[in-house]
Amino acid sequence: MLAGLSEHVLLLLGIAALGSVAGKVGAYNISRLDYANMAWAIQKQWMQNNAGWQVAEPRLNDLLTTAGEFDPYKFQMLVFSIVVGFALLIIGVSGLADFSIPPSLLGVIGLSQVTYVSGKVFGAGSMGELDAQLTKLRELESSFLQKSAAAWPAAAAPAEPVAPTPAAIALDQPGYLEFKKAVGPTWTMLKELIPQHTTTTAPLLEPCP
């Protein structure tokens, strides 16, 4: 025979479910690179084909920490979960229909979940900075290639005994120095944040189609 559930039990289940889904969505959105940036980095031989996201093995201390630091909201949720779970075990299945939680405690639990999810959604952190830096670098490269496109035929004129190298042409073109100033820090940032996804081949650090 199925036992009835009180509104408070259903509310607890709803808070836990919504918090879990929202947390997963927020974590997914901030831990992946934009697909255009990921494809560009793969083309530049910066990343492997199966890269673009942060992968971390689950650990027991994840129940209390976020990015290696103590998270008071996780601690609060863990304590509340233990207390409520212990209370449910005491009353047994027959008492679920009458189980109640003080409104103030429900409010604190809900607020804790909202704060935790908000931190996941809006706390983009370093991965978001890398994504923005890659977008900027792609724009610099695209702008440079557009400005320097007309210089390539002129630089390889028949009067020249040897065609100049792409680097020689690039140094005289607007936008090359801006690209070179940005490409080094971006490559370093990518290596530091997702070393498990970087390639072992030499990366391309020059603008190229």
N, C-alpha and C positions, 0 to 999 in steps of 0.2 A: 504494500500500500504506500503510495507516494504521500509524503508529508507536505503541508503547505509552507510557503515561505513568506516571512514578513516583508513589508515594504523596505525596511532598513537593510535586510539581507540583499534584496534585489538592488538597492541603491549602492551597496558596497560592491557587488558584482559589476554593476554598470560603471562605477568610478574606476575600478581596476581595469576593465576591458577598454574603456575609452582612453585611459592613460597609457595603456600598453600600445594600442594602435597608434595614437598620436605621437608617442615617443619613438616608435619604429619609423614612422613617416618622417619625422624631424631628423632623426639620425641618418636615414637614408639620403635625404636631400642635402645634408651638409657634409657627408663623407664621400660623395662621388664628385668627380670632375664633370664639367659640361661635356657632352658628347663631341662637340666640335673641337674643344680643347684637347680631349683625349685622342681624337683622330689626328690632330696636328702633332701632338707629342709623339705618337707612334710613327708618323711619317718622318719626323726628325730623328728617329731612332733613340729617343729618350726613354720610351716605355715599351714594355712588352704588349703583345696583342690582347692579353687577358687582363690588362691593368685598368686603372682608372678609379679605384676605390680603396678605402682603408679596410683591411681585414685584421681583426684582433680576436684571438682565441678567448673564449669566456673564462673568467677566473672567479674564484670565490669572493675576492675582495671587491668585485664589481658591485656587490650588493650594498657596499658602503662608500664607494669611491667613484669619481668621475674624472677620467683622464689622469688617474693616479693620485688625485687629491680627495680628501674627505669631503663627502657631500652630505650636509645636514638634512636635506630633504629625503634622500634615500634612507638615511638612518631613521628618520621620523616614520617613514612608511613601513620600514622593517619592524620597528617596535610596535606600531599600531596593528600590523598584520599578525604578529605573534600574540598580542593581547586579545584581539578579536577572535582569532582562530582558537585560542585556549578557551575563551568563553563559549564558543560554539560547541566545542568538544564536551564541556561540562554539562550544558543543557541537553545535549543529545538531539537525535533526529526529531523526536516528538515535540521539542520546544522551539523549533525553527519558526513556526507560525507566530509565536509571541515574542520572538527575540527583538530587542530594541537597543538602540545606541543613543546616547545623549546627543541632541542637535549640535551642541558646541563641538563635540568630537567629530561628527560628520563634516562639519564646516572646516575644521582643521585638516582633515584628511583630503577633502576636495581641494582646498587651497594649496596643500602640499603638492598634489598632482598637477594642478594648473601651473604652479611655479616651476616644477620639474620639466613639464612639457614645453613651457615657454623658453626655458633655458636651452632645450634641445633645438627648438625651431629657430630662435633668433641668435643663438650663440654659434655663429658659423665657424669662428676660430681660424686656425691657420690654414685649413683646407680651403676655406672660402677665399682667403687672401691669395693662395696659390692659384685658384681658379680665375680670380680677377687679374692676377699678374699674367697668366697665360693668355687671357683675352686681350690685354693691352699689347702683349708681344706680337700676337697674331695681327693686330691692327697696324702696328709699326712695320711689320714685314710686308703686309699688303700695300701700305702706303708707299714704302720704299720701292717695291717692285713696279708699281704704277708710274712713279716718277722717273725711274731709271730705265724703263723699257725702251724709250726712244734713243738712249745713249748707246745701246749695244751695237746697232748697225754702224753708227758713226765711228765708234771706237775700233771697229774691225775694218776700217777703210782699206782699199787696195794699196794706198801709198805706204802704209805701215808694213815693214818687213815681217814682223811677228805680231800676231794678234795679242792684245793685252789680256791678262788674266782677269777673271771676274772680280777678284779682290781689288785690282788696280782701278777698275771702273767704279767699283762701289765706293772707294774712298773719296771720289770726286762728286758723288751724288748726295743730294739732300736726304736726310733720314737715316743714313747708314750708321752714323755715330750714335744716334738715339737708340737704334736697334741693338748695337753692340753694348751699350751701357746697361740695357735691360736684360739681355739674354743671359749674361753670367749669373747675376743674382737669382734669376728665375730657375735656371738649371740647378743651382745650389739648393734652393728651396725645395725643389722637387725631389732631389736626392735625399734630403734630410727627412722629409715628411713621408714619402713612400719608397724607401730604399728597396723593399721587396719586389717592387714592380719596375724598377729601372733596368735597362738593358746593360749587358756587359760590353757591347760594341761601342766604338767611339761616337759620341753624339754629334749631330750636325749643329754647329753654332753660327752658321752663316745664313743670311737670307737667301732663299732659293724657292722657285715655284714648286 
